[in-house]
Amino acid sequence: MRNHSHEGPVLLFDGLCGMCDATVQWVLAKDQRGAFRMAPLQGETAAAVFARHPEIPEGLDSIVIVERVNGEEILSWESAAISAMGRYLPFPWRVLSWVGFVPRWLANPFYRLVARNRYRIMGRMESCRIPSEAEAARFFP
């Protein structure tokens, strides 16, 4: 991530989506160790990540988890992102990692259905939310 040091995973999210904002708020509340850093899909951090990873599908409509594993940058999206998120959260939220046991051909269509309808379900924001002072260190542009 450009000029930012981080130890843990980065959660890339749609900064204009009410559901994504609720997810970020939920992660901030549950991630007591402060493992996650966040960045909007509309920002420079996400643009740099996507430039390094041409395998990302064009027009991806998903949260993305960016992890460093043995020095390699690994990206997870759709149901795999939910599973990756769970690996960093404490019990009982760690059970989200079990989504990884559901075959992607079964889990991803459900994820895509929710993602396609997320603005109808939770609304659309006019701009990305500004993090509070306490949260600011956990957000990248």
C-alpha positions in Angstrom: 0.0 0.0 0.0 1.6 3.2 -1.1 3.6 4.9 1.6 1.6 3.3 4.3 3.0 0.8 6.7 0.7 -1.9 7.9 1.0 -5.2 9.7 -2.4 -6.7 9.1 -4.9 -7.1 6.3 -6.4 -4.2 4.4 -10.2 -4.2 3.8 -11.1 -2.4 0.5 -14.7 -1.3 0.5 -17.2 0.7 -1.6 -17.1 4.1 0.2 -20.5 5.1 -1.3 -22.4 2.0 -0.1 -24.4 2.0 3.1 -24.0 -1.8 3.5 -20.2 -1.5 3.1 -20.1 1.4 5.6 -22.0 -0.8 8.1 -19.6 -3.6 7.5 -16.6 -1.3 8.1 -18.3 0.0 11.3 -18.9 -3.6 12.4 -15.3 -4.6 11.7 -14.0 -1.6 13.6 -16.1 -2.6 16.6 -15.2 -6.3 16.5 -11.5 -6.0 15.6 -10.3 -5.3 19.1 -6.7 -6.0 18.2 -6.8 -3.4 15.4 -5.6 -5.9 12.8 -7.5 -4.3 9.9 -6.8 -1.2 7.9 -9.5 0.1 5.6 -9.5 1.9 2.3 -12.3 2.9 -0.1 -12.4 1.2 -3.5 -12.6 4.8 -4.9 -9.2 5.8 -3.4 -5.6 5.7 -4.4 -4.8 2.7 -2.2 -7.3 0.5 -4.1 -6.2 1.9 -7.4 -2.6 0.9 -6.7 -3.6 -2.6 -5.5 -5.7 -3.2 -8.6 -2.9 -1.9 -10.9 -0.6 -4.6 -9.3 -3.2 -7.3 -9.8 -4.6 -7.6 -13.3 -6.4 -10.8 -12.3 -9.0 -8.8 -10.5 -12.2 -8.9 -12.6 -13.1 -5.6 -14.2 -16.0 -4.0 -12.4 -15.6 -6.1 -9.3 -18.6 -5.5 -7.0 -17.2 -6.8 -3.7 -15.2 -6.0 -0.7 -11.6 -7.1 -1.1 -9.2 -8.3 1.6 -5.5 -7.7 0.8 -3.1 -9.8 2.9 0.6 -10.3 3.0 1.5 -14.0 3.2 5.2 -14.9 3.2 5.9 -11.5 1.5 3.4 -12.1 -1.2 0.3 -9.9 -1.6 -2.8 -12.1 -1.7 -6.3 -10.7 -2.6 -9.6 -12.3 -1.7 -13.0 -11.1 -2.9 -16.6 -12.2 -2.7 -17.2 -15.1 -0.4 -13.4 -15.6 0.0 -13.1 -12.1 1.4 -15.7 -13.0 4.1 -13.7 -16.1 5.0 -10.5 -14.1 5.1 -12.1 -11.4 7.2 -13.1 -14.0 9.8 -9.5 -15.3 10.2 -8.6 -11.9 11.8 -11.6 -11.5 14.1 -11.9 -12.9 17.6 -14.3 -15.6 18.6 -17.3 -15.8 18.0 -16.8 -13.8 14.8 -14.0 -16.0 13.7 -16.7 -18.4 12.5 -17.0 -16.3 9.4 -13.8 -18.0 8.2 -15.9 -21.2 7.9 -17.5 -19.6 4.8 -14.3 -20.9 3.1 -15.6 -24.4 3.5 -18.6 -23.7 1.3 -17.7 -24.2 -2.3 -17.3 -20.9 -4.1 -19.6 -22.0 -6.9 -22.4 -22.2 -4.2 -21.4 -19.2 -2.0 -20.5 -16.6 -4.7 -23.8 -16.4 -6.4 -25.5 -15.6 -3.1 -22.8 -13.0 -2.4 -23.3 -11.4 -5.9 -27.0 -11.3 -5.4 -26.6 -9.3 -2.2 -23.9 -7.1 -3.8 -26.1 -6.3 -6.8 -28.9 -5.1 -4.5 -26.8 -3.5 -1.7 -27.8 0.1 -2.6 -31.5 -0.9 -2.5 -31.0 -2.8 0.8 -28.9 -0.2 2.7 -28.8 2.9 0.5 -26.1 4.9 -1.3 -24.0 7.6 0.3 -23.1 10.8 -1.5 -19.5 10.6 -0.4 -17.1 8.5 1.5 -17.4 8.8 5.3 -14.7 10.7 7.1 -13.2 8.6 9.8 -13.2 9.9 13.4 -9.8 11.0 14.9 -9.6 7.7 16.8 -10.2 5.7 13.5 -8.1 7.8 11.2 -4.9 5.8 11.7 -6.7 2.7 10.4 -7.8 4.2 7.1 -5.8 4.7 3.9 -6.8 7.1 1.1 
